[in-house]
Amino acid sequence: MTGAGERKDTEVKKSEVDFMDIKILDTKENQVKFLVKGTNPAFANALRRTMMAGLNILAVEDVHFYQNTSVMFDEMLAHRLAMIPLKMDSKKYKAGEKVKLVLEKEGPCTVYSKDIKSTDPTIEPAFGNIPITELAEGQSLKLEMDAIAGRGTTHSKYQPAIVSYTEMPSIVDKSGKKSAYKADLLEMILDEKKRDIIVKDNEKIEYDSTAFIFTVESHGNLEPKELIIAAVEELTEKSKEFRQELKNLS
């Protein structure tokens, strides 16, 4: 962002975080932007990390090849299959649980992710147009896969989204008076064609450490809003466990 940015002291009074205000700013296919007010950087980062790496997501872990006469080695095909996002119900599978997938094709053809079939009808590739390999005349592919639920802390294939946030900016003049409406600033931030917040010589940018603008771009495993809700539920559960452990120590 253009101009010198100043961040205020991150210490937040208890009264300022008793109530959170959440507002959806923009929604697109597999992406949502929302504003959270009345919290602090610690919670914002915990929410971001949970959405990226704290949820159980299905991904291909083991591949059993019965036939592969394509030009690709088994190891390369296994890697490509592992990185295909699988659409799923986040509450159905716990860590370590698995579902079996199958793939069987004969050439000549292009093998796509839509050709993968699941033994669980609720599980399917998030996008059907992901190319896997080419099969020429007489070539074939026959294999089974074990998709296992895991978390992004162990491998990037288990990360269901890219999540980022920024503190809510304000433009103020040298006297400390705000010189731009928040609505105007939000419009600048949401406009992908605009990369900078323009400030005049007598102005500066300040950041509110109790308000954050999140951008969540899902890989397709979960819908963006579903992903946010699942992350909040996960944080709530962890908080309960932490409080119980504290009680056990007292």
PAKE-60222 format. One record per residue (C-alpha): residue in one letter; x, z, y. Coordinates in steps of 0.05 Angstrom, whole numbers, padded with zeros to 5 digits, always signed. Each point is the difference from the previous one (the first is absolute). Example, Ala and Ser with C-alpha at 12.3 -4.5 7.8 and 13.67 -1.06 7.14 Angstrom:
// residues 2
a+00246+00156-00090;s+00027-00013+00069;
***
This chain:
// residues 250
m+00000+00000+00000;t+00024-00016+00070;g+00018+00058+00045;a+00028+00069-00012;g-00043+00041-00048;e-00004+00075+00006;r-00027+00045-00055;k-00028+00067+00017;d+00016+00064-00038;t-00029-00007-00070;e-00023+00072-00002;v-00076-00001-00006;k-00046+00058+00014;k-00047+00021-00055;s-00061-00015+00041;e+00023-00072+00006;v+00000-00014-00074;d-00063+00037-00022;f-00041-00063+00005;m+00025-00071-00014;d-00032-00061+00029;i+00007-00064-00041;k-00021-00069+00025;i+00006-00068-00034;l+00032-00048+00050;d+00005-00065-00039;t-00014-00025-00071;k+00023-00063-00034;e+00008-00023-00072;n+00044+00052-00033;q+00018+00032+00067;v-00029+00055+00044;k+00024+00032+00064;f-00027+00068+00020;l+00012+00055+00052;v+00008+00073-00019;k-00003+00052+00056;g+00009+00075-00002;t+00057+00005-00051;n+00076+00001+00000;p+00060-00042-00024;a+00007+00041-00064;f-00070-00017-00024;a+00006-00073+00023;n+00063-00009-00041;a-00029+00036-00060;l-00061-00046+00001;r+00045-00062+00006;r+00045+00021-00058;t-00060+00018-00044;m-00033-00068+00011;m+00066-00036-00016;a+00027+00041-00057;g-00046+00058-00019;l-00056-00034-00037;n-00006-00020-00073;i+00002-00076-00004;l+00000-00045-00062;a+00058-00049-00009;v+00030-00036-00059;e+00054+00041-00033;d+00011-00028-00070;v-00007-00073-00021;h-00003-00020-00073;f+00018-00074-00010;y-00027-00036-00061;q+00016-00070+00024;n+00035-00026+00062;t+00024-00072+00000;s-00002-00007+00076;v+00063-00011+00042;m-00001+00074+00022;f+00036+00055-00037;d-00042+00058-00026;e+00033+00048+00049;m-00017-00044+00060;l-00072-00008-00022;a-00007+00075-00011;h+00025+00013+00071;r-00050-00049+00030;l-00057+00030-00040;a+00018+00071+00022;m-00005-00018+00073;i-00071-00029-00005;p-00048+00051+00034;l-00057+00022-00045;k-00068+00016+00030;m-00024+00067-00028;d-00042+00063+00008;s+00047+00053+00027;k-00040+00056-00032;k-00002-00029-00070;y+00073+00002-00019;k+00047+00060+00005;a+00076-00002-00001;g+00027-00026-00066;e-00066-00030-00024;k+00002-00074-00018;v-00042-00062-00012;k+00018-00061-00041;l+00002-00070+00031;v+00008-00067-00036;l+00024-00069+00021;e-00003-00062-00044;k+00007-00072+00027;e+00023-00068-00025;g+00030-00056+00042;p-00001-00043+00038;c-00025+00047+00054;t+00018+00050+00053;v-00010+00072-00023;y-00034+00042+00054;s-00016+00074+00006;k-00074-00017-00013;d+00020-00018-00071;i+00016+00073-00015;k-00056+00034-00038;s-00012+00075-00005;t-00029+00043-00055;d-00033+00040+00056;p-00049-00045+00038;t+00010+00042+00064;i+00074-00018+00003;e+00022-00069+00023;p+00054-00032+00044;a-00016+00012+00073;f+00014-00074+00015;g-00012-00055-00050;n+00044-00053+00032;i+00068+00031-00011;p+00043-00050-00039;i+00038+00029-00059;t+00034-00060-00033;e-00008-00074-00018;l-00012-00024-00071;a+00017-00071-00020;e-00030-00039-00057;g+00011+00037-00065;q+00020+00066+00034;s-00040+00063-00008;l-00003+00073+00020;k-00030+00057-00040;l+00011+00073+00019;e-00030+00069+00009;m+00013+00049+00056;d-00008+00075+00009;a-00021+00017+00071;i+00016+00073+00012;a-00023+00044+00059;g+00057+00024+00043;r+00019+00017+00071;g+00041-00036+00053;t+00053+00056-00002;t+00026-00031-00065;h-00005-00075+00014;s-00023-00047+00054;k-00049-00034-00047;y-00042+00064+00004;q-00005-00003+00076;p-00072-00023+00017;a+00012-00013+00074;i+00046-00005+00060;v-00019+00055+00050;s+00027+00013+00069;y-00022+00039+00061;t+00018+00008+00073;e-00015+00056+00049;m-00053-00018+00051;p+00035-00024+00063;s-00020+00011+00072;i+00026-00035+00062;v+00013+00048+00058;d+00030-00009+00069;k+00056+00041+00029;s-00049+00053+00025;g-00024+00011-00072;k-00068-00032+00012;k-00025-00046-00055;s-00004-00071+00025;a-00032-00036-00059;y-00063+00012-00041;k+00010+00017-00074;a-00048-00056-00018;d+00047-00050+00033;l+00060+00028-00037;l-00037-00003-00066;e-00017-00072+00013;m+00074-00015+00012;i+00020+00035-00065;l-00054-00034-00042;d+00017-00070+00027;e+00051-00027-00050;k+00022-00053+00050;k+00023+00055+00048;r+00062+00037-00022;d+00013+00041+00063;i-00036+00047+00047;i+00017-00025+00069;v+00017+00053+00052;k+00017-00006+00073;d+00063+00026+00033;n-00035+00064+00024;e-00031+00013-00067;k+00021+00028-00067;i-00028+00009-00070;e-00016+00069-00028;y-00023+00015-00071;d-00054+00048-00023;s+00026+00038-00061;t-00071+00020-00019;a-00029-00071-00006;f+00024-00055-00047;i-00018-00072-00013;f+00007-00018-00074;t+00007-00069-00030;v-00016-00004-00075;e+00013-00066-00036;s-00023+00004-00073;h+00035-00039-00055;g-00068-00008-00033;n+00000+00057-00051;l-00049+00038+00044;e-00042-00018+00060;p+00032+00027+00064;k-00056+00050+00014;e-00001+00022-00073;l+00075+00010+00004;i-00007+00044+00062;i-00053+00043-00032;a+00040+00007-00065;a+00061+00022+00040;v-00039+00053+00039;e-00029+00026-00066;e+00070+00003-00029;l+00026+00039+00060;t-00060+00048-00004;e+00014+00013-00074;k+00074+00012+00013;s-00019+00049+00056;k-00044+00039-00048;e+00056+00004-00052;f+00049+00023+00054;r-00047+00055+00024;q-00011+00023-00072;e+00075+00005-00011;l+00007+00041+00063;k-00054+00048-00025;n+00037+00006-00067;l+00064+00020+00037;s-00034+00053+00042;
***
